[in-house]
Amino acid sequence: MRKLNFNWLFSLLFLTLSLTLTGCDFVGDVLEFGFWTALILIAVVVAIGYFILRMFRK
């Protein structure tokens, strides 16, 4: 009986997993950057709105 050679299959599986995991890390970093950017922008808009309301109350 002939022994099957699965080295190419394991190499392909390793390559696919390594590329996929790197992509997930990249997407996670982008989402984290977007979260902090949105949080800072919301804080700036609230602060500007607060100062505008304060100017009109006087």
N, CA, C and O atoms as a GROMACS GRO file, in nm:
protein
  232
    1MET      N    1   0.085  -0.118   0.000
    1MET     CA    2   0.000   0.000   0.000
    1MET      C    3   0.089   0.124   0.000
    1MET      O    4   0.192   0.128   0.067
    2ARG      N    5   0.049   0.223  -0.074
    2ARG     CA    6   0.127   0.346  -0.088
    2ARG      C    7   0.095   0.443   0.024
    2ARG      O    8  -0.021   0.464   0.058
    3LYS      N    9   0.199   0.503   0.082
    3LYS     CA   10   0.181   0.600   0.190
    3LYS      C   11   0.150   0.736   0.129
    3LYS      O   12   0.220   0.782   0.038
    4LEU      N   13   0.045   0.801   0.178
    4LEU     CA   14   0.005   0.932   0.126
    4LEU      C   15   0.092   1.040   0.186
    4LEU      O   16   0.127   1.034   0.304
    5ASN      N   17   0.127   1.140   0.105
    5ASN     CA   18   0.211   1.250   0.150
    5ASN      C   19   0.123   1.373   0.172
    5ASN      O   20   0.070   1.430   0.076
    6PHE      N   21   0.109   1.412   0.296
    6PHE     CA   22   0.023   1.525   0.331
    6PHE      C   23   0.102   1.652   0.365
    6PHE      O   24   0.044   1.746   0.419
    7ASN      N   25   0.229   1.656   0.334
    7ASN     CA   26   0.310   1.774   0.366
    7ASN      C   27   0.257   1.900   0.298
    7ASN      O   28   0.252   2.006   0.360
    8TRP      N   29   0.216   1.889   0.173
    8TRP     CA   30   0.164   2.006   0.101
    8TRP      C   31   0.034   2.053   0.163
    8TRP      O   32   0.007   2.173   0.167
    9LEU      N   33  -0.049   1.960   0.212
    9LEU     CA   34  -0.176   1.996   0.273
    9LEU      C   35  -0.153   2.068   0.407
    9LEU      O   36  -0.220   2.167   0.437
   10PHE      N   37  -0.059   2.018   0.486
   10PHE     CA   38  -0.028   2.084   0.612
   10PHE      C   39   0.033   2.222   0.590
   10PHE      O   40   0.004   2.315   0.664
   11SER      N   41   0.117   2.234   0.487
   11SER     CA   42   0.176   2.365   0.455
   11SER      C   43   0.068   2.463   0.413
   11SER      O   44   0.069   2.579   0.455
   12LEU      N   45  -0.024   2.418   0.331
   12LEU     CA   46  -0.134   2.505   0.287
   12LEU      C   47  -0.223   2.544   0.405
   12LEU      O   48  -0.265   2.659   0.415
   13LEU      N   49  -0.252   2.451   0.492
   13LEU     CA   50  -0.332   2.479   0.611
   13LEU      C   51  -0.262   2.579   0.702
   13LEU      O   52  -0.326   2.670   0.754
   14PHE      N   53  -0.133   2.562   0.722
   14PHE     CA   54  -0.056   2.655   0.806
   14PHE      C   55  -0.055   2.795   0.745
   14PHE      O   56  -0.073   2.894   0.816
   15LEU      N   57  -0.034   2.804   0.614
   15LEU     CA   58  -0.034   2.933   0.546
   15LEU      C   59  -0.169   3.001   0.558
   15LEU      O   60  -0.176   3.120   0.585
   16THR      N   61  -0.275   2.927   0.538
   16THR     CA   62  -0.410   2.984   0.547
   16THR      C   63  -0.439   3.034   0.688
   16THR      O   64  -0.493   3.143   0.705
   17LEU      N   65  -0.405   2.956   0.789
   17LEU     CA   66  -0.429   2.997   0.927
   17LEU      C   67  -0.346   3.118   0.966
   17LEU      O   68  -0.395   3.208   1.034
   18SER      N   69  -0.221   3.121   0.923
   18SER     CA   70  -0.135   3.234   0.959
   18SER      C   71  -0.184   3.363   0.893
   18SER      O   72  -0.180   3.469   0.956
   19LEU      N   73  -0.228   3.356   0.770
   19LEU     CA   74  -0.280   3.476   0.704
   19LEU      C   75  -0.412   3.521   0.765
   19LEU      O   76  -0.437   3.641   0.778
   20THR      N   77  -0.495   3.427   0.801
   20THR     CA   78  -0.624   3.460   0.860
   20THR      C   79  -0.607   3.525   0.997
   20THR      O   80  -0.674   3.624   1.028
   21LEU      N   81  -0.520   3.471   1.079
   21LEU     CA   82  -0.500   3.527   1.212
   21LEU      C   83  -0.438   3.666   1.206
   21LEU      O   84  -0.473   3.753   1.286
   22THR      N   85  -0.349   3.689   1.112
   22THR     CA   86  -0.290   3.822   1.095
   22THR      C   87  -0.397   3.920   1.053
   22THR      O   88  -0.398   4.034   1.100
   23GLY      N   89  -0.487   3.878   0.966
   23GLY     CA   90  -0.596   3.965   0.923
   23GLY      C   91  -0.688   4.001   1.039
   23GLY      O   92  -0.736   4.114   1.047
   24CYS      N   93  -0.712   3.907   1.127
   24CYS     CA   94  -0.798   3.934   1.242
   24CYS      C   95  -0.732   4.036   1.336
   24CYS      O   96  -0.800   4.124   1.389
   25ASP      N   97  -0.603   4.024   1.354
   25ASP     CA   98  -0.532   4.122   1.438
   25ASP      C   99  -0.540   4.261   1.376
   25ASP      O  100  -0.561   4.360   1.446
   26PHE      N  101  -0.524   4.268   1.244
   26PHE     CA  102  -0.531   4.396   1.175
   26PHE      C  103  -0.670   4.457   1.189
   26PHE      O  104  -0.683   4.576   1.220
   27VAL      N  105  -0.772   4.378   1.166
   27VAL     CA  106  -0.910   4.428   1.176
   27VAL      C  107  -0.939   4.471   1.319
   27VAL      O  108  -1.005   4.572   1.340
   28GLY      N  109  -0.891   4.397   1.417
   28GLY     CA  110  -0.910   4.435   1.557
   28GLY      C  111  -0.845   4.568   1.589
   28GLY      O  112  -0.902   4.650   1.661
   29ASP      N  113  -0.724   4.590   1.536
   29ASP     CA  114  -0.655   4.717   1.560
   29ASP      C  115  -0.729   4.832   1.493
   29ASP      O  116  -0.741   4.940   1.552
   30VAL      N  117  -0.779   4.811   1.373
   30VAL     CA  118  -0.854   4.916   1.303
   30VAL      C  119  -0.982   4.950   1.379
   30VAL      O  120  -1.016   5.068   1.395
   31LEU      N  121  -1.052   4.849   1.427
   31LEU     CA  122  -1.174   4.874   1.502
   31LEU      C  123  -1.146   4.945   1.634
   31LEU      O  124  -1.223   5.031   1.676
   32GLU      N  125  -1.036   4.909   1.698
   32GLU     CA  126  -1.000   4.975   1.823
   32GLU      C  127  -0.966   5.122   1.798
   32GLU      O  128  -1.005   5.209   1.876
   33PHE      N  129  -0.893   5.150   1.690
   33PHE     CA  130  -0.861   5.288   1.654
   33PHE      C  131  -0.989   5.366   1.624
   33PHE      O  132  -1.003   5.481   1.665
   34GLY      N  133  -1.082   5.304   1.552
   34GLY     CA  134  -1.209   5.369   1.521
   34GLY      C  135  -1.290   5.397   1.646
   34GLY      O  136  -1.355   5.501   1.656
   35PHE      N  137  -1.288   5.306   1.741
   35PHE     CA  138  -1.360   5.326   1.866
   35PHE      C  139  -1.308   5.447   1.941
   35PHE      O  140  -1.385   5.532   1.984
   36TRP      N  141  -1.174   5.454   1.957
   36TRP     CA  142  -1.116   5.566   2.031
   36TRP      C  143  -1.134   5.698   1.957
   36TRP      O  144  -1.155   5.802   2.020
   37THR      N  145  -1.126   5.694   1.825
   37THR     CA  146  -1.148   5.816   1.746
   37THR      C  147  -1.291   5.866   1.765
   37THR      O  148  -1.314   5.985   1.786
   38ALA      N  149  -1.387   5.775   1.757
   38ALA     CA  150  -1.527   5.813   1.776
   38ALA      C  151  -1.551   5.865   1.917
   38ALA      O  152  -1.624   5.962   1.935
   39LEU      N  153  -1.490   5.803   2.015
   39LEU     CA  154  -1.506   5.848   2.153
   39LEU      C  155  -1.452   5.990   2.173
   39LEU      O  156  -1.515   6.072   2.239
   40ILE      N  157  -1.335   6.018   2.116
   40ILE     CA  158  -1.277   6.152   2.126
   40ILE      C  159  -1.362   6.254   2.052
   40ILE      O  160  -1.384   6.364   2.102
   41LEU      N  161  -1.410   6.220   1.933
   41LEU     CA  162  -1.494   6.313   1.857
   41LEU      C  163  -1.625   6.344   1.930
   41LEU      O  164  -1.671   6.458   1.930
   42ILE      N  165  -1.684   6.244   1.991
   42ILE     CA  166  -1.807   6.267   2.068
   42ILE      C  167  -1.779   6.359   2.185
   42ILE      O  168  -1.859   6.448   2.213
   43ALA      N  169  -1.668   6.340   2.254
   43ALA     CA  170  -1.633   6.427   2.367
   43ALA      C  171  -1.611   6.571   2.320
   43ALA      O  172  -1.652   6.665   2.388
   44VAL      N  173  -1.547   6.589   2.205
   44VAL     CA  174  -1.524   6.724   2.151
   44VAL      C  175  -1.656   6.790   2.114
   44VAL      O  176  -1.676   6.908   2.144
   45VAL      N  177  -1.746   6.718   2.050
   45VAL     CA  178  -1.876   6.775   2.012
   45VAL      C  179  -1.957   6.812   2.136
   45VAL      O  180  -2.021   6.917   2.138
   46VAL      N  181  -1.955   6.729   2.237
   46VAL     CA  182  -2.028   6.760   2.361
   46VAL      C  183  -1.968   6.884   2.428
   46VAL      O  184  -2.042   6.968   2.479
   47ALA      N  185  -1.836   6.895   2.429
   47ALA     CA  186  -1.771   7.011   2.490
   47ALA      C  187  -1.805   7.139   2.413
   47ALA      O  188  -1.832   7.242   2.475
   48ILE      N  189  -1.803   7.133   2.281
   48ILE     CA  190  -1.838   7.251   2.200
   48ILE      C  191  -1.984   7.289   2.224
   48ILE      O  192  -2.015   7.408   2.238
   49GLY      N  193  -2.072   7.190   2.228
   49GLY     CA  194  -2.213   7.219   2.256
   49GLY      C  195  -2.232   7.281   2.394
   49GLY      O  196  -2.314   7.370   2.410
   50TYR      N  197  -2.158   7.234   2.491
   50TYR     CA  198  -2.166   7.289   2.626
   50TYR      C  199  -2.124   7.436   2.628
   50TYR      O  200  -2.191   7.520   2.689
   51PHE      N  201  -2.013   7.468   2.561
   51PHE     CA  202  -1.964   7.606   2.560
   51PHE      C  203  -2.058   7.698   2.482
   51PHE      O  204  -2.075   7.814   2.519
   52ILE      N  205  -2.120   7.648   2.375
   52ILE     CA  206  -2.216   7.730   2.299
   52ILE      C  207  -2.339   7.758   2.384
   52ILE      O  208  -2.388   7.871   2.387
   53LEU      N  209  -2.390   7.658   2.453
   53LEU     CA  210  -2.506   7.678   2.540
   53LEU      C  211  -2.473   7.775   2.653
   53LEU      O  212  -2.557   7.857   2.692
   54ARG      N  213  -2.353   7.766   2.707
   54ARG     CA  214  -2.312   7.858   2.813
   54ARG      C  215  -2.306   8.002   2.765
   54ARG      O  216  -2.339   8.094   2.840
   55MET      N  217  -2.262   8.023   2.640
   55MET     CA  218  -2.253   8.158   2.586
   55MET      C  219  -2.391   8.220   2.570
   55MET      O  220  -2.408   8.339   2.595
   56PHE      N  221  -2.490   8.142   2.529
   56PHE     CA  222  -2.624   8.195   2.507
   56PHE      C  223  -2.702   8.214   2.635
   56PHE      O  224  -2.797   8.292   2.636
   57ARG      N  225  -2.668   8.148   2.741
   57ARG     CA  226  -2.740   8.164   2.868
   57ARG      C  227  -2.706   8.294   2.938
   57ARG      O  228  -2.786   8.341   3.019
   58LYS      N  229  -2.593   8.353   2.910
   58LYS     CA  230  -2.554   8.478   2.979
   58LYS      C  231  -2.620   8.596   2.922
   58LYS      O  232  -2.597   8.708   2.969
   0.00000   0.00000   0.00000
